[in-house]
Amino acid sequence: MPLQFSLADDNDVDNNPTSTSRSAQEQQKNHSNSKKYHHQEKNLGNNTADTVYTRRRQQSHLLLVGDPGCGKSQFLRFATALCPRSVLASGSGTTSAGLTCAAVREDSSKEWTLEAGALVLADGGLCAIDEFSCIAPKDRTTIHEAMEQQTLSVAKAGIVCKLNCRATIIAVSNPKGGFFDHDKTFISNVGIEPPLLSRFDLIFKLIDGSDAN
């Protein structure tokens, strides 16, 4: 069976980024302005083809790491005030359910429903996270897919679905120990795992240059 891979922008693929239907394939071929990269493996004896779409994210993520008193939280509040669709969350006490989604059982119908978290609510806008280093490491791993693929694969309480979270993430954090230790590497000062750190497109280091004198 021929296998065809297509890499498209967010606007070229509908809400289902992994659609494999032939109708979606024909619509993609007729789109004159779309940028598509095809890799096809031919197999004799069968002329049918399946297309797998991969989304290329257009949003950039920003990380601010600095000493206390550098105005990082004020920067977040100003950014959320500028963006019409924005969500401001604090890493203190935040769990993976608060960032992604939570399964809630209705009292009347006894059925399970999903309540959107900060990343899902900020779809198409900005998600600002203060005190990013205060989030537990096991909870930070849940946003890997959200930052790279711009989707959330959910399998909770018998509900299996995929939610869009096409949001720009601006996170601020303090160094480990409160202030930067110039004798250590940046990763040691930040305390964020390299797989998550690599998903930020821009990383700024803010240092308070004041001294005792």
N, C-alpha and C positions, 0 to 999 in steps of 0.2 A: 504494500500500500504506500503510495507516495505521501511523504510527510513534509509539510510546508510550514516554516516558521516566519512570523511577521512581527516586526518591531514597530510600534506606532505610538503617536503622541496621545495624550489624554483626550483630545478633542476628536481623534479618529476612532476611538473605541467607546462604546456606550457604557452604561453603568456596570456591565459585567465585563471585566477586563480579560477573562479567560474563556470567552464564548467560542465554541467550536462548531456552531451551526453553519450550514452552507449559505443561508441568507446573509449572515454577517460577513461571510467571505466575499459574496458577490457585491455587497454594499461597499466593502473596503476596496475592491478592485475598481469600482466606478468613481471613487473619490479622487478627483484630479489633483488636488493640492496636498494629498497625504504623502508622507515620506515613509516608504516601506523598504525593508531589507529582507530578501527572501533567500532561504536556503532549502533546497528541495532534494530529497532522496528518491530516486526512481526505482520502482519495483515492477518487474515485468509480470503481466498477467492480471493486473488490477489498475484501473484508470481513475479510481476515486482518490480524493485528497482531503486531509484534515488540516486545519490551520489553527495554530496556537498563538494567541496574541499576548504580548508582554508590554506592559505599560512603561513608558519612559517618563519619569516624574519631571514636572516643571517647577516645583516649589523648592526653594532653598531653605536649609535649616541653619540656625545661628546659635552659637554657644558663647556666653560671656563668663569668664572665670577671673575673679579679681578679689583683692583684699576688701575687708569690710570698710564701708564708708565711701565707696566709689560711685554710688548712685545707680547700682544695677537694678534695684527694684523700681526706682523712679523711671528708668528706661523702659521697663516692661509696661508700666502703667501708661506711659506716653504712647507706646506702640499700640496697645489695645484701644486707646482713645482714637487713634488715627484710623484703625481698620474698622469698617462697618460691622463685620462679622468676626468676633474675637471672643476667646475664652481665656480667663486668667485663673490659674490654679497654683497652689502651693504644694511643694513636695513634702512638707511636714504632715505626716499622717495619711498621705495619698497612697492608695494601693493600685494594683493592676486593674481592678474592677472600676475604680474611679477614673482611670485614664482611658480605658477601652469601653467596656460595657458590663452591666451586671444583670444577672437573671433574677427576676422578681416574680413571686407567685401571688396572683390576684386573690383577694379574700372572698370575693363573690363567686367567681367562676372556677377557682382553684386551678387555673391554667397559668403556665409559665410565660412570661413576657420578658423582653430585653429592654433595659433602660440604658440610653446612650451615655457614654462617658465624655470626658473633656475633648479627646481627639475626634470623636465622631460628631460632637456638637459643633466643632470648629471646622467642619468640612467646607472647603471653599473659602476659608479665611485664615485666621491666625490663632495658634494655641501658644500661650505664654506660660511657662512653668518657672516659678520662683523656687529657690532652694532645691535645685535639681539633685544635688548630692545627697539630700536627706531621703530620697526614695530608696527603698530596699533594693539590693541588686537583683533579687529574683523578680521584683516587680518591674524593674527597668528593662528586663529582657523581653517583656511583652510588647514593647513599642518598636522592636526592630523591624517587624513587617510594616508597621504603620509609617515609619520614616522612609523606608526604601521603596516598598511596593504601593504605598498610599492606600492600602486596604487592611482590613482586619478579618481574619478567618476565625469564626466563632463556632464553638461546639459546646453548648451548655444546656443542661436540663432538657435534653432531647431536641434542642433547636440548633440546626446546622445552617449557617448562612455566612455571607461575606458582606461586610459593611465598608463603605467608602469613608476615607478620612484624608482627603486631599487638602491638607492644611500645612502651612508653614509653621515650624516649631522654633520658638526663641526660648532658650533655657539659660538661666543664670545660676551660678554656683560659687561657693566659697572654696578656697583651697583646703586641703586636709591640714588640720592644726590651726586654721584661722588665717594664716599668712603664708605667702610663698616662701619656700626654702630653696634658695638659689643653688644649693649644693646637690639638689635632687633633680631628676628629670621632670618634664612637664606632666607625663602620665602619672608619676608618683605623687605629684602635688595635687593633681585633679582628683584622682581616685575613681575614675570612670573607666570601664573596661574598653579595650581597644576596638572590639567589634561595634560597640555603640558610639564610641568617639569618632570612628571613621565615617559615620553617617551624617555628621555635621559638615556642611560645606564651608562654613566660615567659623573660625575660632579666634576669639580676641582675648588677650591676656591683659588685665588691668592691674597695675601695681601702684600702691600708695607710696609716693616718694618721700613722705615726711620722715623726719628722724627726731631724736631726742633733743638735738640742738635747735 
